[in-house]
Amino acid sequence: MTNIVEVRRLTKTFDGGLKALKSVDLDIKSGEIIALLGPNGAGKTTLISTICGITRATGGTVTIDGHDNVTAYRAARNLVGLVPQEINLEPFEKVINTVRFSRGLFGKAPNDAYLEKVLKSLSLWDKKDAKIMTLSGGMKRRVLIAKALAHEPRVLFLDEPTAGVDVELRKDMWQVVAQLKKDGVTIILTTHYIEEAEAIADRVGVIAKGEILLVENKTDLMTRMGQKTLKVELAAPVKTIPKALSKYDLTIESDGLLYAYDTATDRTGITGLLADLQKAGLKMTDLQTRQSSLEEIFVSLVSDKGVAVDKADVA
């Protein structure tokens, strides 16, 4: 796939000296869904705002389908739709008029057939004549997406699209995003819901302290950095690990032992462990394996960067 967005050595320093972005390089492929993960204050929103041209970079370049977002601002901006974190809609306006207005802002000719398609895809068509103030929070977020799609962009940025939305509505939004991808829209979303990235993203980028730590295929990342744990349930619990098992990475639990092993190695050591367990006179009653989650990998990465991660940041 070709790159539709290319970011090179992007920096942003705010008045007062805060370096929000530090020489960021990022390629976004046409037709993909990429999730940018990072704790609060990592630079996610600043990065999106700078790519979209809302915030002026201190240094570096951004091109969108070959158009520089500074020297060819109009061409670049016409290709981009942005759904911000904040719900900022005219409460007394109708849904359909809100979306029409957004299309007109980009100089697009009226096309109610297209807007009908957008609203139907977002389950908003039956609300087209409703005033914004009468909609639920989840519906208002859908209106924000409809506004962002009104001018037929090729790239859609979603900044915390499901913040404050309940679990059921969040999963509905995932289906909307998946359909947008099928329609050929490239999607970049920022989120601190790890399950969101795990559920819908093709690639995952991790950002902390204004720096991109990595961008990698989600499955490859979980395979490369993931660790599996084997839980060995024992008929009788142990208080200390027998000397014969000291060479294994074992942790005692109330009902057995945990053995951590690397999924990337050819030999896991499980066969030897099970044989040595029998030699040590320990009777096994059950075996269970568990793969590291994307959340655990994310926490490990940002912790290595010296960033403390609160559980609220990775809900």
Contacts in CASP RR format, 6 or more apart in sequence:
PFRMAT RR
TARGET T0000
AUTHOR 0000-0000-0000
METHOD contacts of the structure
MODEL  1
MTNIVEVRRLTKTFDGGLKALKSVDLDIKSGEIIALLGPNGAGKTTLIST
ICGITRATGGTVTIDGHDNVTAYRAARNLVGLVPQEINLEPFEKVINTVR
FSRGLFGKAPNDAYLEKVLKSLSLWDKKDAKIMTLSGGMKRRVLIAKALA
HEPRVLFLDEPTAGVDVELRKDMWQVVAQLKKDGVTIILTTHYIEEAEAI
ADRVGVIAKGEILLVENKTDLMTRMGQKTLKVELAAPVKTIPKALSKYDL
TIESDGLLYAYDTATDRTGITGLLADLQKAGLKMTDLQTRQSSLEEIFVS
LVSDKGVAVDKADVA
1 29 0 8 1.000
1 30 0 8 1.000
1 31 0 8 1.000
1 32 0 8 1.000
2 29 0 8 1.000
2 30 0 8 1.000
3 27 0 8 1.000
3 28 0 8 1.000
3 29 0 8 1.000
3 30 0 8 1.000
4 28 0 8 1.000
4 29 0 8 1.000
4 30 0 8 1.000
4 31 0 8 1.000
4 64 0 8 1.000
4 65 0 8 1.000
4 79 0 8 1.000
4 154 0 8 1.000
4 155 0 8 1.000
4 186 0 8 1.000
5 26 0 8 1.000
5 27 0 8 1.000
5 28 0 8 1.000
5 51 0 8 1.000
5 62 0 8 1.000
5 63 0 8 1.000
5 64 0 8 1.000
5 65 0 8 1.000
5 155 0 8 1.000
5 186 0 8 1.000
5 188 0 8 1.000
6 26 0 8 1.000
6 27 0 8 1.000
6 28 0 8 1.000
6 61 0 8 1.000
6 62 0 8 1.000
6 63 0 8 1.000
6 66 0 8 1.000
7 24 0 8 1.000
7 25 0 8 1.000
7 26 0 8 1.000
7 27 0 8 1.000
7 47 0 8 1.000
7 51 0 8 1.000
7 61 0 8 1.000
7 62 0 8 1.000
8 25 0 8 1.000
8 60 0 8 1.000
8 61 0 8 1.000
8 62 0 8 1.000
9 23 0 8 1.000
9 24 0 8 1.000
9 25 0 8 1.000
9 59 0 8 1.000
9 60 0 8 1.000
9 61 0 8 1.000
10 21 0 8 1.000
10 23 0 8 1.000
10 24 0 8 1.000
10 25 0 8 1.000
10 26 0 8 1.000
10 47 0 8 1.000
10 50 0 8 1.000
10 57 0 8 1.000
10 59 0 8 1.000
10 60 0 8 1.000
10 61 0 8 1.000
10 62 0 8 1.000
11 19 0 8 1.000
11 21 0 8 1.000
11 22 0 8 1.000
11 23 0 8 1.000
11 24 0 8 1.000
11 57 0 8 1.000
11 58 0 8 1.000
11 59 0 8 1.000
11 60 0 8 1.000
12 19 0 8 1.000
12 20 0 8 1.000
12 21 0 8 1.000
12 46 0 8 1.000
12 50 0 8 1.000
12 55 0 8 1.000
12 57 0 8 1.000
12 58 0 8 1.000
12 59 0 8 1.000
13 19 0 8 1.000
13 20 0 8 1.000
13 58 0 8 1.000
14 20 0 8 1.000
19 210 0 8 1.000
20 43 0 8 1.000
20 46 0 8 1.000
20 210 0 8 1.000
21 43 0 8 1.000
21 46 0 8 1.000
21 47 0 8 1.000
21 50 0 8 1.000
21 57 0 8 1.000
21 58 0 8 1.000
21 210 0 8 1.000
22 209 0 8 1.000
22 210 0 8 1.000
22 211 0 8 1.000
23 211 0 8 1.000
24 47 0 8 1.000
24 207 0 8 1.000
24 210 0 8 1.000
24 211 0 8 1.000
24 212 0 8 1.000
25 212 0 8 1.000
26 47 0 8 1.000
26 212 0 8 1.000
26 215 0 8 1.000
27 215 0 8 1.000
28 34 0 8 1.000
28 155 0 8 1.000
28 186 0 8 1.000
28 188 0 8 1.000
29 186 0 8 1.000
29 203 0 8 1.000
30 154 0 8 1.000
30 186 0 8 1.000
31 181 0 8 1.000
31 184 0 8 1.000
31 185 0 8 1.000
31 186 0 8 1.000
31 187 0 8 1.000
32 181 0 8 1.000
32 186 0 8 1.000
32 187 0 8 1.000
32 202 0 8 1.000
32 203 0 8 1.000
33 177 0 8 1.000
33 181 0 8 1.000
33 186 0 8 1.000
33 187 0 8 1.000
33 188 0 8 1.000
33 189 0 8 1.000
33 200 0 8 1.000
33 201 0 8 1.000
33 202 0 8 1.000
33 203 0 8 1.000
34 187 0 8 1.000
34 188 0 8 1.000
34 189 0 8 1.000
34 201 0 8 1.000
34 202 0 8 1.000
34 203 0 8 1.000
34 204 0 8 1.000
34 205 0 8 1.000
34 215 0 8 1.000
35 189 0 8 1.000
35 190 0 8 1.000
35 191 0 8 1.000
35 196 0 8 1.000
35 197 0 8 1.000
35 200 0 8 1.000
35 201 0 8 1.000
35 203 0 8 1.000
35 204 0 8 1.000
35 205 0 8 1.000
36 44 0 8 1.000
36 47 0 8 1.000
36 48 0 8 1.000
36 188 0 8 1.000
36 189 0 8 1.000
36 190 0 8 1.000
36 191 0 8 1.000
36 205 0 8 1.000
36 206 0 8 1.000
36 207 0 8 1.000
37 190 0 8 1.000
37 191 0 8 1.000
37 192 0 8 1.000
37 194 0 8 1.000
37 197 0 8 1.000
37 204 0 8 1.000
37 205 0 8 1.000
37 206 0 8 1.000
37 207 0 8 1.000
37 298 0 8 1.000
38 44 0 8 1.000
38 190 0 8 1.000
38 192 0 8 1.000
38 206 0 8 1.000
38 207 0 8 1.000
38 208 0 8 1.000
38 298 0 8 1.000
38 302 0 8 1.000
38 313 0 8 1.000
39 192 0 8 1.000
39 208 0 8 1.000
39 302 0 8 1.000
39 307 0 8 1.000
39 309 0 8 1.000
39 310 0 8 1.000
39 313 0 8 1.000
39 314 0 8 1.000
40 192 0 8 1.000
40 313 0 8 1.000
42 207 0 8 1.000
42 208 0 8 1.000
42 209 0 8 1.000
42 210 0 8 1.000
42 302 0 8 1.000
42 307 0 8 1.000
43 207 0 8 1.000
43 210 0 8 1.000
44 159 0 8 1.000
44 190 0 8 1.000
44 207 0 8 1.000
45 85 0 8 1.000
45 159 0 8 1.000
45 190 0 8 1.000
46 55 0 8 1.000
46 210 0 8 1.000
47 207 0 8 1.000
47 210 0 8 1.000
48 82 0 8 1.000
48 157 0 8 1.000
48 159 0 8 1.000
48 188 0 8 1.000
48 190 0 8 1.000
49 55 0 8 1.000
50 56 0 8 1.000
50 57 0 8 1.000
50 62 0 8 1.000
51 62 0 8 1.000
51 64 0 8 1.000
51 69 0 8 1.000
51 80 0 8 1.000
51 157 0 8 1.000
52 69 0 8 1.000
52 77 0 8 1.000
52 80 0 8 1.000
52 81 0 8 1.000
52 82 0 8 1.000
52 157 0 8 1.000
53 62 0 8 1.000
53 69 0 8 1.000
53 70 0 8 1.000
53 73 0 8 1.000
53 76 0 8 1.000
53 77 0 8 1.000
54 82 0 8 1.000
56 70 0 8 1.000
57 70 0 8 1.000
61 68 0 8 1.000
61 70 0 8 1.000
62 68 0 8 1.000
62 69 0 8 1.000
62 70 0 8 1.000
62 76 0 8 1.000
63 69 0 8 1.000
63 76 0 8 1.000
64 76 0 8 1.000
64 79 0 8 1.000
64 80 0 8 1.000
64 155 0 8 1.000
65 76 0 8 1.000
65 79 0 8 1.000
65 154 0 8 1.000
67 75 0 8 1.000
67 76 0 8 1.000
67 79 0 8 1.000
68 76 0 8 1.000
69 76 0 8 1.000
69 77 0 8 1.000
78 106 0 8 1.000
78 151 0 8 1.000
78 153 0 8 1.000
79 153 0 8 1.000
79 154 0 8 1.000
79 155 0 8 1.000
80 153 0 8 1.000
80 154 0 8 1.000
80 155 0 8 1.000
80 156 0 8 1.000
80 157 0 8 1.000
81 148 0 8 1.000
81 149 0 8 1.000
81 151 0 8 1.000
81 153 0 8 1.000
81 155 0 8 1.000
81 156 0 8 1.000
81 157 0 8 1.000
82 148 0 8 1.000
82 156 0 8 1.000
82 157 0 8 1.000
82 159 0 8 1.000
83 141 0 8 1.000
83 144 0 8 1.000
83 145 0 8 1.000
83 147 0 8 1.000
83 148 0 8 1.000
83 156 0 8 1.000
83 157 0 8 1.000
83 158 0 8 1.000
83 159 0 8 1.000
83 161 0 8 1.000
84 144 0 8 1.000
84 159 0 8 1.000
85 159 0 8 1.000
85 160 0 8 1.000
85 163 0 8 1.000
87 137 0 8 1.000
87 140 0 8 1.000
87 141 0 8 1.000
87 144 0 8 1.000
89 98 0 8 1.000
89 132 0 8 1.000
89 140 0 8 1.000
89 143 0 8 1.000
89 144 0 8 1.000
90 98 0 8 1.000
90 132 0 8 1.000
91 131 0 8 1.000
91 132 0 8 1.000
91 133 0 8 1.000
92 131 0 8 1.000
92 132 0 8 1.000
92 133 0 8 1.000
93 101 0 8 1.000
93 131 0 8 1.000
93 132 0 8 1.000
94 128 0 8 1.000
94 129 0 8 1.000
94 130 0 8 1.000
94 131 0 8 1.000
94 132 0 8 1.000
95 119 0 8 1.000
95 124 0 8 1.000
95 127 0 8 1.000
95 128 0 8 1.000
95 129 0 8 1.000
95 130 0 8 1.000
95 132 0 8 1.000
95 135 0 8 1.000
95 143 0 8 1.000
95 146 0 8 1.000
96 115 0 8 1.000
96 119 0 8 1.000
96 128 0 8 1.000
96 129 0 8 1.000
98 132 0 8 1.000
98 143 0 8 1.000
98 146 0 8 1.000
98 147 0 8 1.000
99 115 0 8 1.000
99 118 0 8 1.000
99 119 0 8 1.000
99 143 0 8 1.000
99 146 0 8 1.000
99 147 0 8 1.000
99 150 0 8 1.000
100 110 0 8 1.000
100 112 0 8 1.000
100 115 0 8 1.000
100 150 0 8 1.000
102 147 0 8 1.000
102 148 0 8 1.000
102 150 0 8 1.000
102 151 0 8 1.000
103 110 0 8 1.000
103 111 0 8 1.000
103 115 0 8 1.000
103 150 0 8 1.000
103 151 0 8 1.000
104 110 0 8 1.000
104 150 0 8 1.000
104 151 0 8 1.000
105 151 0 8 1.000
106 150 0 8 1.000
106 151 0 8 1.000
107 151 0 8 1.000
108 150 0 8 1.000
108 151 0 8 1.000
108 152 0 8 1.000
114 152 0 8 1.000
115 146 0 8 1.000
115 150 0 8 1.000
116 125 0 8 1.000
118 146 0 8 1.000
118 149 0 8 1.000
118 150 0 8 1.000
119 125 0 8 1.000
119 127 0 8 1.000
119 128 0 8 1.000
119 146 0 8 1.000
121 176 0 8 1.000
121 179 0 8 1.000
121 180 0 8 1.000
121 183 0 8 1.000
122 142 0 8 1.000
122 145 0 8 1.000
122 146 0 8 1.000
122 176 0 8 1.000
123 142 0 8 1.000
123 172 0 8 1.000
124 139 0 8 1.000
124 142 0 8 1.000
124 143 0 8 1.000
124 146 0 8 1.000
127 135 0 8 1.000
127 139 0 8 1.000
132 140 0 8 1.000
132 143 0 8 1.000
135 143 0 8 1.000
137 165 0 8 1.000
138 165 0 8 1.000
138 169 0 8 1.000
141 161 0 8 1.000
141 162 0 8 1.000
141 165 0 8 1.000
141 173 0 8 1.000
142 173 0 8 1.000
142 176 0 8 1.000
145 156 0 8 1.000
145 158 0 8 1.000
145 161 0 8 1.000
145 176 0 8 1.000
148 156 0 8 1.000
148 157 0 8 1.000
149 156 0 8 1.000
149 180 0 8 1.000
149 185 0 8 1.000
153 185 0 8 1.000
154 184 0 8 1.000
154 185 0 8 1.000
154 186 0 8 1.000
155 185 0 8 1.000
155 186 0 8 1.000
155 187 0 8 1.000
155 188 0 8 1.000
156 180 0 8 1.000
156 185 0 8 1.000
156 186 0 8 1.000
156 187 0 8 1.000
156 188 0 8 1.000
157 187 0 8 1.000
157 188 0 8 1.000
157 189 0 8 1.000
158 177 0 8 1.000
158 187 0 8 1.000
158 188 0 8 1.000
158 189 0 8 1.000
158 190 0 8 1.000
159 189 0 8 1.000
159 190 0 8 1.000
160 190 0 8 1.000
160 191 0 8 1.000
160 192 0 8 1.000
161 173 0 8 1.000
161 177 0 8 1.000
161 189 0 8 1.000
161 191 0 8 1.000
162 169 0 8 1.000
162 170 0 8 1.000
162 173 0 8 1.000
162 191 0 8 1.000
162 193 0 8 1.000
162 196 0 8 1.000
165 173 0 8 1.000
170 193 0 8 1.000
170 196 0 8 1.000
174 196 0 8 1.000
174 199 0 8 1.000
174 200 0 8 1.000
177 187 0 8 1.000
177 189 0 8 1.000
177 200 0 8 1.000
178 200 0 8 1.000
180 187 0 8 1.000
181 187 0 8 1.000
189 196 0 8 1.000
189 201 0 8 1.000
191 197 0 8 1.000
192 313 0 8 1.000
192 314 0 8 1.000
192 315 0 8 1.000
193 314 0 8 1.000
193 315 0 8 1.000
194 293 0 8 1.000
194 294 0 8 1.000
194 295 0 8 1.000
194 298 0 8 1.000
194 314 0 8 1.000
194 315 0 8 1.000
195 295 0 8 1.000
197 204 0 8 1.000
197 218 0 8 1.000
197 294 0 8 1.000
198 218 0 8 1.000
198 293 0 8 1.000
198 294 0 8 1.000
201 218 0 8 1.000
202 217 0 8 1.000
202 218 0 8 1.000
203 215 0 8 1.000
203 216 0 8 1.000
203 217 0 8 1.000
203 218 0 8 1.000
204 215 0 8 1.000
204 216 0 8 1.000
204 218 0 8 1.000
204 221 0 8 1.000
204 294 0 8 1.000
205 212 0 8 1.000
205 213 0 8 1.000
205 214 0 8 1.000
205 215 0 8 1.000
205 216 0 8 1.000
206 212 0 8 1.000
206 213 0 8 1.000
206 214 0 8 1.000
206 215 0 8 1.000
206 298 0 8 1.000
206 301 0 8 1.000
206 302 0 8 1.000
207 213 0 8 1.000
208 301 0 8 1.000
208 302 0 8 1.000
208 305 0 8 1.000
208 306 0 8 1.000
208 307 0 8 1.000
209 305 0 8 1.000
209 307 0 8 1.000
211 305 0 8 1.000
213 301 0 8 1.000
213 302 0 8 1.000
213 305 0 8 1.000
214 221 0 8 1.000
214 301 0 8 1.000
216 224 0 8 1.000
218 294 0 8 1.000
221 294 0 8 1.000
221 297 0 8 1.000
222 291 0 8 1.000
222 292 0 8 1.000
222 294 0 8 1.000
222 297 0 8 1.000
223 263 0 8 1.000
223 264 0 8 1.000
224 264 0 8 1.000
225 292 0 8 1.000
225 297 0 8 1.000
225 300 0 8 1.000
225 301 0 8 1.000
226 263 0 8 1.000
226 291 0 8 1.000
226 292 0 8 1.000
226 296 0 8 1.000
226 297 0 8 1.000
227 260 0 8 1.000
227 261 0 8 1.000
227 262 0 8 1.000
227 263 0 8 1.000
227 292 0 8 1.000
228 260 0 8 1.000
228 261 0 8 1.000
228 262 0 8 1.000
228 263 0 8 1.000
228 268 0 8 1.000
228 289 0 8 1.000
228 290 0 8 1.000
228 291 0 8 1.000
228 292 0 8 1.000
229 258 0 8 1.000
229 259 0 8 1.000
229 260 0 8 1.000
229 261 0 8 1.000
229 289 0 8 1.000
229 290 0 8 1.000
229 292 0 8 1.000
230 258 0 8 1.000
230 259 0 8 1.000
230 260 0 8 1.000
230 261 0 8 1.000
230 270 0 8 1.000
230 273 0 8 1.000
230 287 0 8 1.000
230 288 0 8 1.000
230 289 0 8 1.000
231 253 0 8 1.000
231 256 0 8 1.000
231 257 0 8 1.000
231 258 0 8 1.000
231 259 0 8 1.000
231 286 0 8 1.000
231 287 0 8 1.000
231 288 0 8 1.000
231 289 0 8 1.000
231 290 0 8 1.000
232 256 0 8 1.000
232 257 0 8 1.000
232 258 0 8 1.000
232 259 0 8 1.000
232 273 0 8 1.000
232 277 0 8 1.000
232 284 0 8 1.000
232 286 0 8 1.000
232 287 0 8 1.000
233 255 0 8 1.000
233 256 0 8 1.000
233 284 0 8 1.000
233 285 0 8 1.000
233 286 0 8 1.000
233 287 0 8 1.000
233 288 0 8 1.000
234 255 0 8 1.000
234 256 0 8 1.000
234 257 0 8 1.000
234 282 0 8 1.000
234 283 0 8 1.000
234 284 0 8 1.000
234 285 0 8 1.000
235 283 0 8 1.000
235 284 0 8 1.000
235 285 0 8 1.000
236 282 0 8 1.000
236 283 0 8 1.000
237 254 0 8 1.000
237 255 0 8 1.000
237 256 0 8 1.000
238 252 0 8 1.000
238 256 0 8 1.000
238 257 0 8 1.000
238 282 0 8 1.000
239 252 0 8 1.000
240 252 0 8 1.000
241 250 0 8 1.000
241 252 0 8 1.000
241 257 0 8 1.000
242 280 0 8 1.000
242 282 0 8 1.000
244 276 0 8 1.000
244 279 0 8 1.000
244 280 0 8 1.000
245 273 0 8 1.000
245 276 0 8 1.000
245 277 0 8 1.000
245 280 0 8 1.000
248 259 0 8 1.000
248 269 0 8 1.000
248 273 0 8 1.000
248 276 0 8 1.000
249 259 0 8 1.000
249 260 0 8 1.000
249 261 0 8 1.000
250 257 0 8 1.000
250 258 0 8 1.000
250 259 0 8 1.000
251 257 0 8 1.000
251 258 0 8 1.000
251 260 0 8 1.000
252 258 0 8 1.000
259 270 0 8 1.000
259 273 0 8 1.000
261 268 0 8 1.000
261 269 0 8 1.000
261 270 0 8 1.000
262 268 0 8 1.000
263 291 0 8 1.000
274 284 0 8 1.000
277 284 0 8 1.000
295 314 0 8 1.000
298 309 0 8 1.000
298 314 0 8 1.000
299 309 0 8 1.000
299 314 0 8 1.000
302 309 0 8 1.000
303 309 0 8 1.000
END
